[in-house]
Amino acid sequence: MPTCSHLDQITTMAAPSSDGCQECLQSGDGWVHLRRCLTCGHIGCCDSSRNRHASRHYESTRHPVVVSAQPDENWGWCFPDQLFLEFTEEASR
């Protein structure tokens, strides 16, 4: 079973940076779901959203792991490993 090789890049200082997708809020766009970067806390919209800001954040920063910022969702995604991650509630908040 593959494992994420980027867990060491998760920081405890990755508090959410906003209540919504930062770029969408600035431009007045909407989003479908939100993702939070576990390196810097950036909140971006998911790939089902028109602007795909969470993926664009990864492409520009190479911060590897995001988690869902949706209530009651405790999962993450490692971009470079292309790996779905399951977290306990405490670990993803």
C-alpha positions as CSV (number, residue, x, y, z in Angstrom):
1,M,0.0,0.0,0.0
2,P,1.5,3.4,-1.0
3,T,2.2,5.9,1.7
4,C,2.5,9.7,1.6
5,S,6.2,10.8,1.6
6,H,5.3,14.4,2.5
7,L,3.8,14.1,5.9
8,D,6.9,15.9,7.3
9,Q,5.8,19.0,5.5
10,I,2.6,19.3,7.5
11,T,2.9,22.2,10.1
12,T,0.9,22.8,13.2
13,M,0.7,26.5,12.2
14,A,-1.5,25.7,9.2
15,A,-4.6,27.5,10.6
16,P,-7.2,28.4,8.0
17,S,-6.3,31.7,6.3
18,S,-9.9,32.7,5.6
19,D,-13.5,31.6,5.7
20,G,-13.6,30.9,2.0
21,C,-11.4,30.6,-1.1
22,Q,-9.1,33.6,-0.8
23,E,-8.9,34.2,-4.5
24,C,-12.6,33.7,-5.2
25,L,-13.5,36.1,-2.3
26,Q,-11.2,38.7,-3.9
27,S,-12.7,38.3,-7.4
28,G,-16.3,37.8,-6.3
29,D,-16.4,34.2,-7.7
30,G,-18.1,31.2,-6.0
31,W,-16.8,27.8,-5.2
32,V,-18.0,24.2,-4.7
33,H,-15.9,22.9,-1.9
34,L,-12.9,24.2,0.0
35,R,-9.4,22.7,0.7
36,R,-6.9,23.9,3.3
37,C,-3.1,23.7,2.8
38,L,-1.4,21.9,5.7
39,T,1.8,23.8,5.1
40,C,0.6,27.4,5.2
41,G,-3.2,27.3,5.9
42,H,-4.2,28.7,2.5
43,I,-7.9,28.1,1.7
44,G,-8.7,27.4,-1.9
45,C,-11.5,26.0,-3.9
46,C,-11.5,22.4,-5.2
47,D,-11.1,21.0,-8.7
48,S,-14.8,20.8,-9.1
49,S,-14.9,24.6,-8.8
50,R,-14.3,26.7,-11.8
51,N,-11.0,28.3,-10.7
52,R,-9.4,25.2,-9.0
53,H,-7.5,27.5,-6.6
54,A,-6.3,24.7,-4.3
55,S,-4.5,23.0,-7.2
56,R,-3.2,26.3,-8.4
57,H,-1.8,27.0,-4.9
58,Y,0.0,23.6,-5.0
59,E,1.4,24.4,-8.5
60,S,2.8,27.7,-7.4
61,T,4.1,26.8,-4.0
62,R,4.6,23.0,-4.1
63,H,3.0,22.7,-0.6
64,P,2.0,19.0,-1.0
65,V,-0.9,18.2,1.3
66,V,-4.4,19.6,1.6
67,V,-7.4,18.6,3.6
68,S,-11.0,19.2,3.1
69,A,-12.2,22.3,4.8
70,Q,-15.8,21.1,4.6
71,P,-17.6,20.3,7.9
72,D,-17.5,16.6,8.8
73,E,-15.0,15.7,6.1
74,N,-11.7,14.2,7.5
75,W,-9.6,13.5,4.5
76,G,-6.7,14.9,2.6
77,W,-4.8,14.7,-0.6
78,C,-1.1,14.6,-1.3
79,F,-0.6,16.2,-4.7
80,P,2.9,14.9,-5.6
81,D,2.1,11.3,-4.5
82,Q,-1.4,11.5,-6.0
83,L,-2.6,9.8,-2.7
84,F,-5.9,10.0,-0.8
85,L,-5.3,10.4,3.0
86,E,-7.7,9.6,5.8
87,F,-7.4,11.5,9.0
88,T,-8.9,11.4,12.4
89,E,-11.1,14.5,13.1
90,E,-8.4,16.0,15.4
91,A,-5.6,15.5,12.8
92,S,-7.4,17.3,10.0
93,R,-8.5,20.4,12.0
